[in-house]
Amino acid sequence: MTDSTPYSDAREQVLAAAERLFAVKGYAGTTLRDIATAVGIRHASLYHHAPGGKEELFVEVTGRALQRHRDGLAHALASAPACLRGQLYAVADWLLAHAPMDLIRMAHADMPAIDAAQADRLSLLALESLILPVEAALHAAADRGEVADRD
């Protein structure tokens, strides 16, 4: 990163590096120094981009990743045939084509390490992004008579 890099571009570089590192190493395994090194800036300079430090970066990049999943699954479902098989294949194709999220690590290691309110917000976003779209497809299939509604 150079001094002529606009703030928003520099911040995006920080967020991209943080997202990559958190995805591989988790919250506990990633340090601000790791992120700074990946971007090519001093450790202290990260606070210019994320005054809340590591937790702020983690919450933001995890939220963005979950929103990408939500938007991607919504698009996949909207583009799929209006039958359960077609919709489930579309969901599977989309998930296989995109970087996976380690939800088990997030639930058991990352979320307990951050502020409870932030963890709750991310957990709700994960539910809305990954579970509810598939649940809605199953309910729609039940409404069409493709499967029995077991509510």
C-alpha positions, 0 to 999 in steps of 0.5 A: 500500500502506498501513501497515494492509495485512497482511504477506501482502497486502503481500507478494502485491502485491510478488509480483504487481508483480514478476511483471508486470514480469519478464514484460514486461522480463525479469530484467535489465530490471527493477529493485527500484526498478521493483517498489517504484514499481509497488507504491507503497513505498520501494525499501528496503522491498522487502527486508522482503518479499524479503530475497534481493532481486531474484533471490529475487523472480524465482525465486519468481514464475517458480516460481509462474507455472510451477506455475500452468501445470503445474496448469492443463495437468494440469486441462485434460488431465484434463478433455479427452476421452481421445483425442490430438486432444481432449487437444491441443486442450485444451492449446492452448485452455488455453495460448491463454487464459493469459498466455504465458511468454517461455521463450526469453528466460528460457533465454538471458537470465534464467537465466544471470543468476541463481544456477546452482542456482536456474536449474537448479531453474526449468529442471526446473520448466519441463520438468515444467510445460510439456513432460512433460504433453504428452509423457505425453499422447502416450505415452498416445495411443501406448498406446491405439494412436492414434499410433506410439510412437517412443520 
